[in-house]
Amino acid sequence: MSSDPKSIIRDIAPTGRLRAALNFGNRVLVQRNAETGAVTGITPALAKELGKRLGLEVDFVPHERAEAVFDSAKEQIWDICFLASDPSRATEISFSAPYVSIAGIYVVPDASPVKANADVDKQGTRIGVSQGSAYDLFLTRAIKNAELVRIKDSNAVANLLLDKTVDVAAGIQQPMEAFVAAHAGYRTLPEPFMEITQAMGVPATRPPEVTVYLRRFIEDVKASGFVRDVLDGNGQPDVAVARAYPVE
């Protein structure tokens, strides 16, 4: 894979700088130091590596929720993003294959009669989700009987259990498990309800050659061990690198 594909630089970064949208609502993928504002995590690392290969300076474009990243796809304020590749997002964003896979899990009170995922979709059950998140999009399609209770703060979904606003909280495995560890009286269900595959994307208006390049880039950084090394160096050995996918 070429380390300096000059023929696509103009198409991938028309301003001459690589603008990378970061979703701070997903603390598994990107973390921000509250005091210094410094960012770490796999998504800024991937943005910097892509910029290095293209010979471009990288600017981070912060967003607090995945929904906000998606909604800004038409605004031409970012060149690349990092989101779960849900089918409903493919209308505005062209995605690479996934670089990591994250589990979506449920949390319930210890006293809840819910024992397995199949018990969740019942009349009268309220499920807390982060509005516009990958698991909200998935559950919107999958849930037929229960009610989805949406909030904008992805980091506060599990807290809805504390005041009994919801009966079940849905979210990303790592922060949900952290909630259970910090709050007695709650448990996770035994199996994930979905696999959340996180990919790199570009606005769908960009030439198809840009997406092809990103797909090759993602497969290369997975195969080389770059993704695994960043995750391990960030203290995230439990985050899985996605499997290899064929590219053009």
C-alpha positions in Angstrom: 0.0 0.0 0.0 1.4 3.4 -1.0 2.5 5.6 1.9 2.0 8.8 -0.2 -1.0 8.4 -2.6 -0.8 12.0 -4.0 -3.5 11.3 -6.5 -6.2 11.3 -3.8 -5.0 13.9 -1.4 -7.1 16.6 -3.0 -10.2 14.5 -2.9 -9.8 13.3 0.7 -8.8 16.7 2.1 -9.9 19.5 -0.1 -8.8 22.2 2.4 -5.2 21.0 2.5 -5.6 19.7 6.0 -7.2 16.5 7.2 -10.2 17.3 9.4 -11.2 14.4 11.6 -14.5 14.3 13.4 -14.2 12.8 16.9 -17.2 11.5 18.8 -16.5 12.1 22.5 -19.7 10.3 23.4 -17.9 7.0 22.9 -15.2 6.9 25.5 -14.0 3.6 24.3 -12.7 5.1 21.1 -11.6 8.6 22.2 -10.8 10.1 25.6 -10.3 13.8 26.5 -8.3 15.1 29.4 -10.6 17.4 31.3 -7.7 19.6 32.5 -5.5 19.9 29.4 -8.0 19.1 26.6 -5.5 16.5 25.2 -7.2 13.7 23.3 -6.1 10.0 23.2 -7.6 6.8 21.9 -7.8 4.7 18.8 -9.7 7.2 16.7 -7.3 10.2 17.1 -4.4 7.7 16.6 -5.9 6.5 13.3 -6.5 10.1 12.1 -2.9 11.0 12.9 -1.6 7.9 11.1 -3.7 8.6 8.0 -2.5 12.2 8.1 1.1 11.0 8.3 0.7 8.7 5.3 -0.9 11.5 3.3 1.5 14.1 4.4 -1.3 16.2 5.9 -1.7 18.1 9.2 -4.7 16.9 11.2 -7.4 19.0 12.8 -9.8 17.4 15.2 -13.5 18.5 14.9 -15.1 17.6 18.2 -18.7 16.3 18.6 -20.4 15.1 21.7 -22.6 12.4 20.2 -22.5 10.1 17.2 -25.8 11.6 16.0 -24.1 15.0 15.8 -21.3 13.6 13.6 -23.8 12.0 11.2 -26.0 15.1 11.1 -23.0 17.2 10.1 -22.0 15.0 7.2 -23.5 17.4 4.6 -21.9 20.5 6.2 -18.4 19.9 4.8 -16.8 20.5 8.2 -14.9 17.2 8.4 -13.2 14.9 6.0 -13.1 11.7 7.9 -15.2 10.3 10.8 -15.3 7.3 13.1 -18.8 5.8 13.5 -20.5 2.4 13.7 -21.4 1.5 10.1 -25.1 1.2 10.5 -27.1 0.8 7.3 -29.1 4.0 8.0 -25.9 6.0 8.0 -24.8 4.8 4.6 -27.0 7.4 2.8 -24.7 10.2 3.9 -21.4 8.4 4.7 -19.2 5.9 2.8 -17.6 3.5 5.3 -14.5 1.4 5.4 -14.7 -2.1 6.9 -14.6 -2.0 10.8 -11.3 -1.5 12.7 -12.7 -2.6 16.1 -15.7 -4.5 17.3 -17.5 -3.5 20.5 -20.4 -5.3 22.2 -23.7 -3.7 23.0 -25.1 -5.0 26.3 -28.0 -4.5 28.7 -27.9 -3.6 32.4 -30.8 -4.3 34.8 -31.4 -4.1 38.5 -30.5 -7.3 40.4 -34.2 -7.7 41.3 -35.4 -7.5 37.7 -37.2 -10.5 36.2 -35.2 -10.0 33.0 -32.6 -12.8 32.8 -31.7 -12.9 29.1 -31.9 -10.6 26.0 -35.1 -12.3 24.9 -36.9 -11.1 28.0 -36.3 -7.4 27.3 -38.7 -6.9 24.4 -41.9 -7.0 26.4 -44.9 -4.6 26.7 -44.3 -2.2 29.6 -40.5 -2.5 29.5 -38.6 0.8 29.2 -35.1 0.7 27.6 -32.7 3.6 28.0 -30.6 4.4 25.0 -28.4 7.2 23.7 -30.3 9.1 21.0 -28.9 8.4 17.5 -26.3 5.9 18.7 -25.6 2.7 16.9 -27.5 0.7 19.4 -30.4 3.1 19.3 -30.5 2.6 15.5 -30.3 -1.2 15.9 -32.9 -1.4 18.6 -35.3 0.9 16.8 -35.4 -1.8 14.1 -35.3 -4.8 16.5 -37.5 -3.9 19.4 -41.2 -4.5 18.7 -42.9 -4.3 22.1 -40.8 -2.4 24.6 -40.4 1.3 24.7 -37.1 3.1 23.9 -36.4 6.0 26.2 -33.8 8.3 24.4 -31.5 10.8 26.0 -28.7 12.9 24.4 -26.0 12.2 26.9 -24.5 8.8 26.1 -22.5 8.7 29.3 -25.7 9.0 31.4 -27.8 6.2 30.0 -27.1 3.8 32.8 -27.9 6.5 35.4 -31.6 6.3 34.2 -31.7 3.1 36.2 -30.9 4.9 39.4 -34.2 6.9 39.5 -36.2 4.1 37.8 -36.8 6.1 34.7 -36.1 2.9 32.8 -36.2 -0.8 33.5 -33.2 -1.7 31.2 -30.2 0.4 30.1 -28.5 -0.4 26.7 -25.0 0.7 25.9 -21.4 -0.1 25.1 -20.0 -2.9 27.1 -17.0 -1.2 28.8 -18.9 1.9 30.3 -21.9 -0.3 31.2 -19.7 -2.7 33.1 -18.0 0.2 34.8 -21.4 1.4 36.0 -22.2 -2.0 37.4 -18.9 -2.1 39.2 -19.5 1.3 40.7 -23.2 0.7 41.7 -24.3 -2.2 43.9 -27.6 -3.8 42.9 -27.2 -3.9 39.2 -26.0 -6.6 36.7 -25.3 -7.1 33.0 -27.2 -9.7 31.0 -25.1 -12.7 30.0 -24.8 -12.1 26.3 -24.4 -9.0 24.1 -27.5 -7.9 22.2 -25.5 -6.7 19.3 -22.0 -6.3 17.8 -21.1 -2.6 17.2 -18.6 -2.5 14.4 -16.7 0.8 14.3 -15.5 2.0 10.9 -13.9 5.1 9.3 -16.0 7.1 7.0 -16.1 10.0 4.6 -19.0 12.1 3.2 -20.8 10.1 0.5 -20.2 13.0 -1.9 -16.5 12.2 -2.1 -15.2 10.2 -5.1 -15.3 6.4 -4.6 -11.6 6.2 -4.9 -11.4 7.9 -1.4 -13.4 5.1 0.2 -11.3 2.5 -1.6 -8.2 4.1 -0.1 -9.7 4.2 3.4 -10.7 0.5 3.1 -7.1 -0.4 2.2 -5.7 1.8 5.0 -7.9 0.2 7.6 -7.0 -3.3 6.5 -3.4 -2.4 6.6 -3.4 -0.9 10.1 -5.3 -4.0 11.4 -2.9 -6.5 9.7 0.2 -4.6 10.8 -0.8 -4.7 14.5 -1.1 -0.9 14.6 -4.7 -1.0 15.9 -3.9 -3.7 18.5 -0.8 -1.8 19.7 -2.8 1.5 20.2 -5.5 -0.3 22.1 -3.1 -2.1 24.3 -1.0 1.0 24.9 -4.2 2.8 26.0 -5.0 0.1 28.5 -7.8 -1.5 26.4 -6.9 -5.1 25.9 -10.6 -6.0 26.1 -11.5 -4.1 22.9 -11.4 -6.4 19.9 -9.7 -5.6 16.6 -12.2 -6.4 13.8 -11.5 -9.3 11.5 -9.9 -8.8 8.1 -12.1 -7.9 5.1 -11.3 -8.2 1.4 -10.6 -5.0 -0.4 -10.7 -4.0 -4.1 
